[in-house]
Amino acid sequence: MRELKLILSILFLIQISTLESFAQNKTQERISYKNNITYNLLGLFTREAILGYERNINEKNIIRLAAGIKYPTSAESYKSRSFGLFNSKNYTKVSKGIYLGAGYKYILSTYARLYLSAEAYFSHIYYNDIYYQFCVGTSSDSYVSLESMWEKSKGLKIIFGKKLRVLSGNKIGLEFDFFAASGIALRTQEFTTHGKRQGTCSINTELQVFDPPRVSLSEKWIPTMSIGILITMPFTRK
């Protein structure tokens, strides 16, 4: 969290430092590029590496492609996440997978550099033979289980964002892209429990093995929300 605050502070300073050059661009010929390569900086904290390619069709219309991976830690277990009296599985900590997306971006204002975008995407995350620890103190409700999981999501998100240009070279530039997204996705999940031990939260215990394993499958539509900061490298001037 401390590192995230540091990055946001740095980007805020960059935004302030670019206000003067932004104002000057209003009275000068705008520099535009045909191609853009993007990377989501917040992926450094969510263990994702998502690269994007954007092609400027014209001044107002852009098409976008994105692909990425989610890489896990070396952890062999994870715990639930608590929200007051509620607990939810924090399985994204140990899952790995892929992300694919394609979208269209419309520039609302070429001077303010505001845009509206729609992106369809597919993601697949999974993990195998990981311990899940449900810890509620010394209560007999605590348990530990050995499980595997896969999750597939197909969705559509609407994105509103603002670009800030930092550098403008003859052949290459540098920009930051701040965005917020909201949408809906069809999520299919399967959890396979290979064994379980009730009344403990330690993975160093003998589990009751299930033969065959217990399988839980669910499919439902869910709302989605996200924010991000893209670092963008535009190149090949028009």
C-alpha positions as CSV (number, residue, x, y, z in Angstrom):
1,M,0.0,0.0,0.0
2,R,2.9,2.4,0.8
3,E,4.4,1.7,-2.7
4,L,1.0,2.4,-4.3
5,K,0.7,5.7,-2.5
6,L,4.2,6.6,-3.7
7,I,3.4,5.9,-7.3
8,L,0.2,7.8,-7.2
9,S,2.0,10.8,-5.6
10,I,4.7,10.7,-8.4
11,L,2.0,10.6,-11.1
12,F,0.2,13.5,-9.5
13,L,3.4,15.5,-9.6
14,I,3.8,14.5,-13.3
15,Q,0.3,15.7,-14.0
16,I,1.0,19.1,-12.4
17,S,4.2,19.5,-14.3
18,T,2.5,18.8,-17.6
19,L,-0.2,21.4,-17.2
20,E,1.9,24.2,-18.7
21,S,2.9,22.1,-21.8
22,F,-0.7,21.0,-22.1
23,A,-1.8,24.7,-22.3
24,Q,0.8,25.4,-24.9
25,N,-0.4,22.6,-27.0
26,K,-3.8,24.4,-27.4
27,T,-2.1,27.0,-29.5
28,Q,0.3,24.7,-31.4
29,E,-0.1,22.0,-33.9
30,R,-1.1,18.8,-32.1
31,I,1.4,16.0,-32.4
32,S,-0.4,12.7,-33.1
33,Y,0.9,9.1,-33.6
34,K,-0.4,6.1,-35.4
35,N,0.5,3.5,-32.8
36,N,0.6,3.1,-29.1
37,I,1.9,0.4,-26.8
38,T,0.5,0.4,-23.2
39,Y,1.2,-1.3,-19.9
40,N,-1.0,-1.1,-16.8
41,L,1.2,0.1,-13.9
42,L,-1.2,-1.2,-11.2
43,G,-0.4,-4.7,-12.5
44,L,2.8,-4.4,-10.4
45,F,0.6,-4.8,-7.3
46,T,-1.9,-7.3,-8.6
47,R,0.8,-9.6,-10.2
48,E,-0.5,-9.0,-13.7
49,A,1.4,-8.0,-16.9
50,I,-1.1,-6.8,-19.5
51,L,0.2,-5.2,-22.6
52,G,-2.0,-3.3,-25.1
53,Y,-1.7,-2.1,-28.7
54,E,-3.7,0.8,-29.9
55,R,-4.1,1.9,-33.6
56,N,-5.3,5.4,-34.4
57,I,-7.8,5.2,-37.2
58,N,-8.2,8.9,-37.2
59,E,-8.2,11.8,-34.8
60,K,-11.3,10.6,-33.0
61,N,-11.3,6.8,-33.4
62,I,-8.9,4.2,-32.0
63,I,-9.0,0.4,-31.9
64,R,-7.3,-1.5,-29.1
65,L,-6.0,-5.1,-28.5
66,A,-4.8,-6.4,-25.1
67,A,-3.2,-9.5,-23.9
68,G,-1.6,-10.5,-20.6
69,I,-0.7,-13.0,-17.9
70,K,-1.4,-13.3,-14.2
71,Y,1.6,-14.9,-12.4
72,P,1.3,-16.4,-8.9
73,T,3.5,-16.2,-5.8
74,S,5.3,-19.2,-4.5
75,A,2.8,-19.5,-1.6
76,E,1.3,-22.9,-1.0
77,S,-1.7,-21.6,0.9
78,Y,-4.0,-18.6,1.3
79,K,-6.5,-17.3,3.8
80,S,-10.0,-15.8,3.5
81,R,-10.4,-12.1,3.4
82,S,-12.5,-10.6,6.3
83,F,-15.1,-7.8,5.9
84,G,-16.6,-7.4,9.4
85,L,-18.7,-10.5,10.0
86,F,-18.2,-11.7,6.4
87,N,-15.4,-13.7,4.9
88,S,-14.6,-14.3,1.2
89,K,-11.9,-16.4,-0.5
90,N,-8.8,-14.4,-1.5
91,Y,-7.9,-16.9,-4.2
92,T,-6.6,-14.3,-6.6
93,K,-3.4,-14.2,-4.4
94,V,-2.3,-17.7,-5.6
95,S,-4.0,-18.0,-9.0
96,K,-2.4,-17.6,-12.4
97,G,-3.9,-17.2,-15.9
98,I,-4.4,-15.2,-19.0
99,Y,-6.3,-12.1,-20.2
100,L,-7.4,-11.2,-23.8
101,G,-9.3,-8.1,-24.8
102,A,-10.4,-6.1,-27.8
103,G,-12.1,-2.7,-27.9
104,Y,-12.9,0.6,-29.4
105,K,-12.0,4.0,-28.1
106,Y,-13.6,7.3,-29.0
107,I,-11.9,10.6,-28.2
108,L,-14.4,13.0,-26.5
109,S,-12.0,15.9,-26.6
110,T,-8.7,16.1,-28.5
111,Y,-7.5,19.1,-26.3
112,A,-8.6,17.8,-22.9
113,R,-7.6,14.3,-24.1
114,L,-10.7,12.6,-22.6
115,Y,-12.0,9.4,-24.1
116,L,-14.8,6.8,-23.7
117,S,-14.0,3.2,-24.6
118,A,-15.7,-0.2,-24.7
119,E,-13.7,-3.4,-24.3
120,A,-14.8,-7.1,-24.6
121,Y,-12.6,-9.5,-22.8
122,F,-11.9,-13.1,-21.8
123,S,-9.9,-14.2,-18.7
124,H,-9.0,-17.5,-17.3
125,I,-7.4,-18.0,-13.9
126,Y,-6.6,-21.2,-12.0
127,Y,-4.5,-22.9,-9.4
128,N,-3.8,-26.5,-8.4
129,D,-3.3,-28.2,-5.0
130,I,-3.3,-25.1,-2.8
131,Y,-4.3,-25.0,0.9
132,Y,-7.2,-22.8,1.8
133,Q,-7.3,-21.7,5.5
134,F,-10.6,-20.6,6.9
135,C,-9.5,-19.1,10.3
136,V,-12.0,-17.9,12.9
137,G,-9.9,-18.0,16.1
138,T,-10.2,-21.2,18.1
139,S,-13.7,-21.9,17.0
140,S,-14.6,-25.4,15.7
141,D,-15.8,-23.6,12.6
142,S,-12.2,-23.2,11.4
143,Y,-10.9,-25.6,8.8
144,V,-8.2,-26.1,6.3
145,S,-8.7,-27.8,2.9
146,L,-6.6,-28.8,-0.1
147,E,-8.2,-27.6,-3.3
148,S,-7.8,-26.7,-7.0
149,M,-9.8,-24.0,-8.9
150,W,-10.4,-22.6,-12.3
151,E,-12.4,-19.5,-13.3
152,K,-13.4,-18.2,-16.7
153,S,-14.9,-14.8,-17.3
154,K,-16.4,-13.2,-20.4
155,G,-17.4,-9.7,-20.1
156,L,-17.8,-6.1,-21.4
157,K,-16.6,-3.0,-19.7
158,I,-17.1,0.7,-20.4
159,I,-14.1,2.8,-19.7
160,F,-13.7,6.6,-19.1
161,G,-10.2,8.0,-19.1
162,K,-7.8,10.9,-19.5
163,K,-4.4,10.9,-21.2
164,L,-1.6,13.1,-20.1
165,R,1.4,13.6,-22.5
166,V,4.8,13.8,-20.8
167,L,7.1,13.7,-23.8
168,S,6.6,14.3,-27.5
169,G,9.4,13.3,-29.8
170,N,9.6,13.1,-33.6
171,K,9.3,9.3,-33.6
172,I,8.3,8.4,-30.1
173,G,6.5,9.8,-27.1
174,L,5.5,9.1,-23.5
175,E,2.0,9.4,-21.9
176,F,0.1,8.4,-18.8
177,D,-3.5,7.2,-19.1
178,F,-5.8,7.4,-16.0
179,F,-9.0,5.4,-16.3
180,A,-12.0,3.9,-14.5
181,A,-14.1,1.1,-15.8
182,S,-17.4,-0.5,-15.0
183,G,-19.2,-3.4,-16.7
184,I,-20.7,-6.9,-16.4
185,A,-19.2,-10.4,-16.8
186,L,-20.4,-14.0,-17.0
187,R,-18.2,-15.8,-14.5
188,T,-17.9,-19.6,-14.4
189,Q,-16.1,-21.1,-11.4
190,E,-15.2,-24.7,-10.3
191,F,-13.6,-25.5,-7.0
192,T,-12.3,-29.1,-6.4
193,T,-11.7,-30.0,-2.8
194,H,-9.3,-32.9,-2.4
195,G,-9.3,-33.1,1.4
196,K,-10.3,-31.2,4.5
197,R,-9.7,-31.0,8.3
198,Q,-12.3,-29.3,10.5
199,G,-11.4,-27.5,13.7
200,T,-7.9,-26.3,12.7
201,C,-6.3,-23.6,10.6
202,S,-2.8,-25.2,10.2
203,I,-1.7,-26.8,6.9
204,N,0.7,-29.0,8.9
205,T,-2.1,-31.5,9.7
206,E,-3.4,-34.7,8.2
207,L,-6.5,-34.1,6.1
208,Q,-9.5,-36.2,5.5
209,V,-9.1,-37.2,1.9
210,F,-12.1,-37.2,-0.4
211,D,-12.3,-40.0,-3.0
212,P,-13.7,-38.9,-5.3
213,P,-12.9,-35.2,-4.7
214,R,-15.8,-32.8,-4.0
215,V,-16.6,-30.5,-6.9
216,S,-18.5,-27.2,-6.7
217,L,-19.5,-25.5,-9.9
218,S,-21.2,-22.1,-10.3
219,E,-22.0,-19.7,-13.1
220,K,-23.5,-16.2,-12.7
221,W,-23.4,-12.7,-14.1
222,I,-21.5,-10.3,-11.9
223,P,-20.9,-6.5,-12.0
224,T,-17.3,-5.4,-12.4
225,M,-15.4,-2.2,-11.5
226,S,-11.7,-1.3,-11.9
227,I,-9.3,1.6,-12.0
228,G,-5.9,1.7,-13.6
229,I,-2.9,3.8,-14.8
230,L,-1.5,3.0,-18.2
231,I,2.0,4.0,-19.2
232,T,1.8,4.6,-22.9
233,M,4.5,4.8,-25.6
234,P,3.1,6.3,-28.8
235,F,5.2,5.9,-31.9
236,T,5.2,6.5,-35.7
237,R,3.9,10.0,-36.2
238,K,1.2,10.7,-38.7
